[in-house]
Amino acid sequence: MHTVYLALGTNLGDRLANLEAAQEALPPQVQVTAVSPVYETEPWGYTDQPAFLNQVLSAETDLSPRDLLAYLKALEKRLGRTESFLYGPRLIDLDILFYDDISLTTPDLTIPHAHLAERAFVLVPLADLAPDLQHPGLRQTVRQLLAAGGDHSGVRLYPGEKASDQVLPWGTRTFIMGVINVTPDSFSGDGLAQQPDPVQAALEQARRFCAAGADILDVGGESTRPGSRPVSLQEEMDRVLPVIKALVAEVNAVISIDTYKAQVAEEALQSGARWINDVWSLHADAEMAGVAARWKAPLILMHNRSRPENAELQARLGGRYVGVHYDNLIEDIKRELLESVALARAAGVSNERIILDPGIGFGKTVDQNLELIDRLGEIRSIGYPVLLGPSRKGFIGFTLNLPPEQRIEGTAAAAAVGITRGADIIRVHDVEFMVRVIRMTDAIVRRKMG
């Protein structure tokens, strides 16, 4: 497979819909791995036309450069683009910016793109995805090209977009999700709902996490520990929504809502959250997939065979996937995750917005959790980014005979092995410590990337 970066532009019709349609039409020949935020740009070259929306994506493909060009041109035509004059208005424009690290010049194709270094409307979104990507001819990184390009004031984030909205550039490094538990009964003892001012406590924790290097903040209002008390819909929203609103206003990180209730997810997205982390993988609430699809929210699907104390939830699940007996641990988990993927796709969630979590600690024995981490690469082979959440979990406690607050070294070992097996995101409570472990592990296993 080859790694490519493509530029998307449009200034006619429903511009956002044009960009979305182009992304959805690229597979299977071109598999999108990351998408930048959307930027609005004043016309370039010919100014008497509407403003453009521009975006950059990274992708993988088996197509050769010339075949990729032909595929993109055919796709433009299929999406409705008609011929226009040079730099004129267009319904959709798809350009190859980079193809691996090759340099190519032919009468109809130049790679890297011939005018890349002088076009801020391309460099700005490209820098969101790959600031350290080096131009093979100019021997400068995207970040350096952008810094040398002068005034970029004509390139503005499109209203409603944030630099943290993009699907992350998977494979370039391991991303860190910090846990924000707005509960009184977290198994790890870090529940913020017991604080005098939970919102302020969450803000202070989030600021520490972001300063240390967290990329994502996962906000949850209902404990998932064994024997935890069920939380009503209203109580969960009362806990998480004020925190999400405060975080959105104060920190620059992706905000994820950790819930299995569709209405909580909807309200959280309206309040500024961007991702959904569903610990029941769409089986607890049939409306959840539709919420994710409508909001175009990245969706984490977690494998879960635990036994909920909540009788209503137990009834909704109907005994589905409850218990720790597996005919074949990895194959059973893969099959059940793919069933959840099918539910998401049927509701309209795009492939590039699906993230899988094998569900460490949820309906698995100590030995099964250890085996699952060791064989995480088999989950990654399904083709979706993988989140690993070993932080302070019971399997560490049983293995080392330690309480939750003393499981940081065990968490570090599990995270390091998980990264070597292909984890893309590590979900942790002890962000400051774990950032160092994760960065050091990345330095070893990802030293040839990005």
C-alpha positions in Angstrom: 0.0 0.0 0.0 1.1 3.6 -0.7 0.5 6.6 1.4 -0.9 9.6 -0.4 -2.1 13.1 0.6 -4.9 14.6 -1.4 -6.3 18.1 -1.6 -10.1 18.7 -1.9 -11.7 22.0 -3.0 -15.1 23.2 -3.9 -17.0 26.5 -4.3 -20.3 25.6 -5.9 -23.5 24.2 -4.5 -23.6 22.7 -1.1 -19.8 22.9 -0.5 -19.7 20.8 2.7 -21.8 18.1 1.1 -19.4 18.1 -1.9 -16.5 17.4 0.4 -18.3 14.7 2.2 -19.5 13.1 -1.0 -15.9 13.0 -2.4 -14.6 11.3 0.8 -17.3 8.7 0.7 -16.7 8.0 -2.9 -13.0 7.4 -2.6 -13.1 3.8 -1.3 -12.3 1.0 -2.0 -9.5 2.0 -4.3 -8.5 4.8 -1.9 -8.9 4.2 1.8 -9.0 7.4 3.8 -6.9 7.4 7.0 -7.2 11.0 8.3 -9.1 14.1 7.4 -8.2 17.7 8.2 -10.6 20.4 9.4 -12.4 22.4 6.7 -11.1 25.8 5.8 -12.7 28.6 3.9 -10.5 30.5 1.4 -10.8 33.5 -0.8 -10.6 32.6 -4.5 -7.1 32.3 -5.9 -6.0 33.1 -9.4 -9.5 34.4 -10.5 -11.2 36.4 -7.8 -14.7 37.0 -9.2 -16.2 33.8 -7.8 -17.5 32.4 -4.5 -15.1 31.5 -1.7 -13.7 27.9 -1.6 -13.9 25.3 1.0 -10.6 23.4 1.2 -9.5 20.2 3.0 -6.7 17.7 2.9 -6.8 14.0 3.6 -4.3 11.2 3.9 -5.1 7.8 2.4 -3.7 4.5 1.4 -3.9 3.0 -2.1 -2.6 0.3 -4.3 -3.1 2.5 -7.4 0.0 3.8 -9.3 0.4 7.6 -9.5 -1.0 7.7 -13.1 -3.8 5.3 -12.2 -4.6 7.4 -9.1 -4.8 10.5 -11.2 -7.2 8.8 -13.7 -9.3 7.5 -10.8 -9.6 11.0 -9.2 -10.5 12.6 -12.6 -13.2 10.1 -13.2 -14.5 10.6 -9.7 -14.7 14.4 -10.2 -16.8 13.8 -13.3 -19.0 11.3 -11.5 -19.6 13.8 -8.7 -20.8 16.4 -11.3 -17.7 18.5 -12.1 -17.8 20.1 -15.5 -15.0 21.7 -17.4 -14.2 25.4 -16.6 -11.5 27.9 -17.3 -8.2 27.9 -15.4 -8.7 28.7 -11.7 -12.4 29.0 -12.3 -15.3 27.8 -10.1 -15.7 24.1 -9.6 -18.0 21.7 -7.9 -15.2 19.5 -6.7 -11.4 19.5 -7.2 -9.2 16.5 -6.2 -5.4 16.9 -6.4 -2.5 14.6 -5.5 -0.1 16.5 -3.2 2.2 13.7 -2.1 2.6 10.0 -3.1 5.0 8.2 -0.7 8.2 10.2 -0.9 8.5 10.1 -4.7 9.3 13.0 -7.1 7.6 12.7 -10.5 7.3 15.1 -13.4 5.3 14.2 -16.6 3.3 16.4 -19.0 0.1 15.7 -17.0 1.3 14.9 -13.5 3.8 16.4 -11.1 4.3 14.9 -7.6 4.7 16.6 -5.1 2.1 19.1 -6.5 3.9 21.7 -8.5 2.4 24.7 -6.7 2.2 23.3 -3.2 4.8 25.6 -1.6 2.9 28.8 -2.6 -0.6 27.8 -1.7 -1.5 28.5 1.8 -5.0 27.0 1.3 -3.3 23.7 0.9 -0.4 24.0 3.4 -2.7 25.0 6.3 -4.9 21.9 6.3 -1.9 19.7 5.3 0.0 21.0 8.4 -2.9 19.8 10.6 -2.3 16.3 9.4 1.4 16.1 8.7 3.4 19.1 9.8 6.7 17.2 9.7 6.2 15.6 6.3 9.2 16.5 4.1 9.0 17.8 0.6 11.4 15.4 -1.3 12.5 18.1 -3.7 12.6 21.2 -1.5 13.9 19.3 1.5 11.7 21.3 3.8 8.9 20.1 6.0 5.3 21.2 5.6 5.7 23.3 8.8 8.7 25.1 7.3 7.0 25.7 4.0 4.0 27.2 5.8 6.2 29.4 8.0 8.0 30.7 4.8 4.7 31.4 3.0 4.0 34.7 4.7 0.4 35.9 5.3 -2.2 33.1 5.7 -5.0 35.3 6.9 -7.1 34.5 3.9 -7.4 30.9 5.1 -10.0 30.6 7.9 -11.4 27.7 9.8 -14.9 27.2 8.4 -17.6 28.1 11.1 -18.2 25.2 13.4 -14.8 23.6 12.6 -12.0 23.2 15.1 -8.4 22.1 14.5 -9.2 19.2 16.9 -12.1 18.0 14.7 -10.1 16.0 12.2 -9.9 12.2 12.2 -6.4 11.7 13.6 -3.5 10.7 11.3 -3.4 7.1 12.4 0.0 5.4 12.3 2.1 8.5 12.7 2.1 8.2 16.6 0.1 6.9 19.5 -2.7 9.2 20.6 -3.5 9.7 24.3 -7.0 9.8 25.7 -7.3 11.2 29.2 -10.2 9.9 31.4 -12.5 12.6 32.9 -14.8 10.7 35.3 -17.7 12.9 36.4 -18.9 10.2 38.8 -18.9 9.6 42.6 -18.0 5.9 42.3 -15.2 5.4 39.8 -13.4 2.1 40.3 -10.1 4.0 40.0 -11.0 6.4 42.8 -10.8 9.5 40.6 -14.5 10.3 40.3 -15.0 14.1 40.2 -18.7 14.2 41.1 -17.7 14.0 44.8 -15.8 17.2 44.6 -17.3 20.5 45.9 -17.2 21.9 42.3 -17.1 19.0 39.8 -16.9 21.4 36.8 -13.9 23.3 38.2 -12.2 20.0 39.2 -12.7 18.6 35.7 -11.3 21.8 34.2 -8.2 21.6 36.4 -7.7 18.0 35.5 -8.2 18.6 31.8 -5.7 21.5 31.8 -3.1 19.2 33.5 -3.8 16.5 31.0 -3.5 18.8 28.0 -0.4 20.4 29.2 1.1 16.9 29.6 0.2 16.0 26.0 -3.3 14.4 26.0 -5.0 14.5 22.6 -8.5 13.4 23.6 -10.5 13.9 26.8 -13.1 11.2 27.5 -15.9 12.5 29.7 -18.2 10.0 31.4 -21.0 10.4 33.9 -21.8 6.8 34.7 -19.4 4.3 36.3 -18.8 1.0 34.5 -17.2 -0.7 37.5 -18.7 -4.0 38.6 -21.7 -3.4 40.9 -21.9 0.3 40.0 -25.2 2.1 40.6 -27.3 2.7 37.4 -27.6 6.4 36.6 -30.8 8.0 35.1 -30.7 9.8 31.8 -31.2 13.2 33.4 -28.6 12.6 36.2 -26.0 11.6 33.6 -26.7 14.7 31.5 -26.6 16.9 34.6 -23.1 15.5 35.3 -21.5 15.6 31.9 -23.0 18.5 30.0 -21.7 21.4 32.2 -18.3 19.8 32.1 -18.2 19.4 28.3 -19.3 23.0 27.8 -16.5 24.2 30.1 -13.9 22.0 28.5 -14.9 23.2 25.0 -14.4 26.8 26.0 -11.1 26.2 27.8 -9.0 23.5 26.3 -7.8 22.5 22.8 -8.4 18.8 22.7 -10.9 16.4 21.1 -13.8 16.0 23.6 -15.3 12.5 23.7 -18.6 11.6 25.4 -18.4 8.2 27.2 -22.0 6.9 27.1 -24.2 4.2 25.8 -27.3 6.4 25.7 -28.2 8.1 22.4 -29.8 11.1 24.0 -26.8 11.8 26.2 -24.6 11.6 23.2 -26.8 13.9 21.2 -26.9 16.5 24.0 -23.1 16.2 24.5 -22.4 16.7 20.8 -24.7 19.8 20.8 -22.6 21.0 23.8 -19.4 20.7 21.8 -18.2 17.1 22.2 -16.9 15.6 19.0 -16.5 11.8 19.5 -18.8 9.1 21.0 -17.4 6.3 23.1 -20.0 3.6 23.3 -19.1 0.9 25.8 -21.9 -1.3 24.6 -21.0 -1.0 20.9 -24.5 0.1 19.7 -26.3 -2.8 21.4 -27.7 -0.9 24.3 -29.5 1.9 22.4 -30.6 1.4 18.8 -30.6 5.2 18.2 -26.9 5.7 18.9 -25.6 4.9 15.4 -28.0 7.4 13.9 -26.7 10.1 16.3 -23.1 9.4 15.2 -24.1 9.4 11.6 -26.0 12.7 11.8 -23.2 14.5 13.6 -20.5 12.8 11.5 -18.9 12.0 14.9 -16.0 9.5 15.2 -17.5 6.5 17.0 -15.6 4.2 19.3 -17.2 0.7 19.4 -16.1 -1.3 22.5 -16.4 -5.1 22.8 -18.3 -5.9 26.0 -19.5 -9.1 27.5 -19.9 -7.9 31.1 -23.1 -8.3 33.1 -24.7 -5.0 33.8 -26.4 -4.4 37.1 -28.9 -2.1 35.4 -32.0 -4.3 34.9 -33.3 -2.1 32.2 -30.0 -2.3 30.3 -29.8 -6.1 30.8 -33.3 -6.4 29.3 -32.3 -4.3 26.4 -29.2 -6.4 25.7 -31.4 -9.5 26.0 -28.5 -11.6 27.3 -26.5 -10.8 24.2 -22.8 -11.5 24.5 -22.9 -11.9 28.3 -20.3 -14.2 29.9 -16.6 -15.0 29.6 -16.8 -18.2 27.6 -15.4 -17.9 24.1 -15.2 -20.6 21.5 -12.2 -18.7 20.1 -11.2 -15.5 22.0 -9.9 -13.4 19.2 -12.2 -14.6 16.5 -15.3 -14.2 18.7 -14.2 -10.7 19.6 -13.5 -9.8 15.9 -16.9 -11.2 14.8 -18.8 -9.3 17.5 -17.0 -6.1 16.7 -17.7 -6.4 13.0 -21.4 -6.9 13.8 -21.3 -3.5 15.6 -19.4 -2.0 12.6 -22.2 -3.3 10.3 -24.8 -1.5 12.5 -22.8 1.7 12.3 -22.3 1.5 8.6 -26.0 0.7 8.0 -26.9 3.9 9.9 -24.6 6.0 7.7 -21.4 6.2 9.8 -18.5 6.3 7.4 -15.6 3.8 7.7 -13.0 6.5 8.5 -15.0 7.5 11.6 -15.1 4.0 13.2 -12.6 3.1 16.0 -12.5 -0.3 17.7 -11.9 -1.0 21.4 -11.4 -4.7 22.3 -12.8 -4.0 25.7 -10.1 -4.9 28.1 -11.7 -5.9 31.5 -15.3 -6.1 30.1 -16.4 -9.7 30.2 -13.0 -11.3 30.1 -10.9 -13.2 32.6 -7.4 -12.2 33.7 -5.8 -14.6 31.2 -8.1 -13.5 28.4 -7.2 -9.9 29.0 -3.5 -10.7 28.9 -3.9 -12.8 25.7 -6.0 -10.1 24.1 -3.3 -7.4 24.6 -0.6 -9.8 23.3 -2.7 -10.5 20.2 -4.0 -7.0 19.7 -2.5 -6.9 16.2 -5.2 -9.4 15.1 -7.8 -6.9 16.1 -5.9 -4.1 14.3 -5.8 -6.4 11.2 -9.6 -5.9 10.8 -8.7 -2.5 9.3 -9.9 0.1 11.8 -7.9 2.2 14.3 -7.7 0.5 17.8 -8.2 2.1 21.2 -6.7 0.2 24.1 -7.9 0.9 27.7 -5.9 -1.0 30.2 -5.6 1.8 32.8 -5.7 0.6 36.4 -7.9 -2.4 35.4 -8.6 -5.4 37.5 -6.4 -7.8 35.5 -3.4 -5.7 36.5 -4.5 -5.8 40.1 -4.9 -9.6 40.1 -1.6 -10.1 38.3 0.4 -7.9 40.6 -1.8 -8.1 43.7 -2.2 -4.3 43.9 -5.1 -1.8 44.5 -6.1 0.6 41.6 -4.0 3.5 42.8 -0.8 1.3 42.6 -1.3 -0.1 39.1 0.5 2.6 37.1 3.5 0.4 36.3 1.2 -2.4 35.2 -0.7 0.0 33.0 2.6 1.2 31.5 3.6 -2.4 30.6 0.2 -3.1 29.1 0.3 0.1 27.1 3.8 -0.4 25.8 3.0 -4.0 24.6 -0.3 -2.7 23.1 1.5 -0.1 21.1 4.0 -2.7 19.7 0.9 -4.7 18.7 -0.7 -1.8 16.8 -2.7 0.3 19.3 -3.5 3.8 17.9 -5.0 5.3 21.1 -4.2 4.5 24.8 -6.9 5.5 27.3 -5.4 6.3 30.7 -6.1 8.0 34.0 -2.4 8.9 34.8 -1.8 11.0 31.8 1.4 12.8 32.9 3.2 9.6 33.6 1.8 7.6 30.7 2.7 10.3 28.1 6.4 9.6 28.8 5.9 5.8 28.5 3.9 6.2 25.3 6.4 8.7 23.7 9.3 6.5 24.5 7.6 3.4 23.1 6.7 5.4 20.0 10.3 6.4 19.6 11.3 2.8 19.5 8.5 1.3 17.3 7.6 4.2 15.1 11.0 5.7 14.6 10.7 5.4 10.7 7.4 7.2 10.5 6.4 10.8 10.0 
